[in-house]
């Protein structure tokens, strides 16, 4: 996260740098979702997964070159949220 922020400070107008910051935030949200799942907090898994999905969308909108990584991030976020929803319905 610090590296992405440092790049943003030195090159704030570059779309790839702006997108990288969003990707970093998205992966941070995925980590939070994982921790919530480990702790049995399904609502938080869904919340953090949505944040990660939205960060991926923003990153790709800013820098389409990030489509590969944003696609994977959305797949992971969706999978985590779907599993949390399954757990809630049991």
N, C-alpha and C positions, 0 to 999 in steps of 0.2 A: 504494500500500500504506500509506504514511504517513497519507494522508487518511482511509482506512478505519479505521485504528487510532486516529486522533485522534477520529473520530466514536464509535468504540467506547468510548473513555475518557469522553467527555462524555455519551453515551447508551447505556450498556451493556445496558439491559434492553429496548431496542427491537429487535424481530425483524428489521426491514428493515436495521438497522445490522449486526446479527450475520450476517445473510445476505450483506450486501455484503462483509464481511471474508472469508467463505468463497469468494465469487465472485472476489475479488482473489487469494486463494491459488490458486484453480483456474486463472486466467489466467496466473499466474506459472508454474504447472506446465506449461501449454501452451507457453509460451515456452521452457521447459527442454526439452520434448519436441521442439520445432522445432529447437533448437540441436543436440540429440542426433542428430536425423535428418540435419541438414546435415553432421554429422561421421561419419555412417555407423554410429551406435551404436543399432541396432534394439532391443536389450534395454532401453536407457534410454528410448527413445521409448515403448515399451509401459508401462514403469514410471511415467513422468511422465503419460502419458495416463490411466492408471488413477487416479492421484492427482487429476487434473483432473475426471474423471468422478465420483469420490467426493465431491469438494468441491461439485460441482453438486448432487448428491443431498442433501447436508447443507444447502446453502443453501436449496433448495426446501422441505425439511422444516421449516426454521426459519421461512421466509417464503414462502408459496405465491405471493405477488405477483411473485416473481422467476422464475416458470415459463418465461417467454419466453426470457430470457437463459440460464437453466440448460439449457433444451432445446437451444439452439444450442451451448452449451459441450460438452454430451454428444455432440452430432453431430460436432463438430470432433475431440474426443478419440477417439471411435470410429473416425473416418476415418483419423486419424494412426496409431492402433494397428493398424488393418487393413492399411494400407500397409506398416508395419514388418514385420508378419507375412508379407506377400507377399514382401518383400525377403529375409526369413530363409529362406523355402522355395525360393528360386531358387538 
